[in-house]
């Protein structure tokens, strides 16, 4: 993600969501980008930090599962 606002980064992330024909690797990369954005939110917003950290962890687990062929 860039140095832009969370809203802009979230919008870009959603626009880049892989389609049905995307490979597991492409989908895993997207989940990693999602986790990165959530971790940025956790680092800057105390009210959302616990939830954002949890969701980032789930996204990382999903990415790992896709890379391991457990889609």
C-alpha positions as CSV (number, residue, x, y, z in Angstrom):
1,X,0.0,0.0,0.0
2,X,1.1,3.5,-0.6
3,X,1.3,6.5,1.7
4,X,-2.3,7.5,0.8
5,X,-5.4,7.4,3.1
6,X,-6.9,4.2,4.4
7,X,-10.0,4.9,2.3
8,X,-8.0,5.2,-0.9
9,X,-6.0,2.1,0.0
10,X,-9.1,0.1,0.9
11,X,-10.7,1.2,-2.4
12,X,-7.6,0.1,-4.4
13,X,-7.6,-3.2,-2.5
14,X,-11.2,-3.9,-3.3
15,X,-10.7,-3.0,-7.0
16,X,-7.8,-5.4,-7.2
17,X,-9.7,-8.4,-5.7
18,X,-8.9,-11.4,-7.8
19,X,-11.6,-12.9,-9.9
20,X,-12.9,-16.5,-10.1
21,X,-10.2,-17.4,-12.6
22,X,-7.3,-16.1,-10.5
23,X,-4.6,-18.5,-9.4
24,X,-4.1,-19.5,-5.7
25,X,-0.9,-17.5,-5.7
26,X,-2.7,-14.3,-7.0
27,X,-5.4,-14.8,-4.3
28,X,-2.8,-15.4,-1.6
29,X,-0.9,-12.2,-2.6
30,X,-4.2,-10.3,-2.3
31,X,-4.9,-11.6,1.2
32,X,-1.3,-10.5,2.2
33,X,-2.1,-7.0,0.9
34,X,-5.3,-7.1,2.9
35,X,-3.4,-8.1,6.0
36,X,-0.9,-5.3,5.4
37,X,-3.6,-2.7,5.3
38,X,-5.3,-4.1,8.4
39,X,-2.0,-4.0,10.2
40,X,-1.6,-0.3,9.2
41,X,-5.0,0.4,10.7
42,X,-4.1,-1.5,13.9
43,X,-0.9,0.5,14.3
44,X,-2.7,3.9,14.0
45,X,-6.1,3.4,15.5
46,X,-6.3,2.3,19.1
47,X,-10.1,1.7,18.9
48,X,-9.8,-0.7,16.0
49,X,-6.4,-2.2,16.8
50,X,-7.4,-5.5,18.4
51,X,-10.0,-6.3,15.8
52,X,-7.7,-5.2,12.9
53,X,-4.9,-7.4,14.3
54,X,-7.2,-10.4,14.5
55,X,-8.5,-9.8,10.9
56,X,-4.9,-9.4,9.6
57,X,-4.0,-12.7,11.2
58,X,-7.0,-14.4,9.5
59,X,-6.0,-12.9,6.2
60,X,-2.4,-14.2,6.6
61,X,-3.7,-17.7,7.5
62,X,-5.9,-17.7,4.4
63,X,-2.9,-16.6,2.2
64,X,-0.8,-19.4,3.7
65,X,-3.5,-22.0,3.1
66,X,-3.8,-20.9,-0.5
67,X,0.0,-21.2,-1.0
68,X,-0.1,-24.7,0.6
69,X,-2.9,-25.8,-1.7
70,X,-5.5,-25.8,1.0
71,X,-7.9,-23.4,-0.7
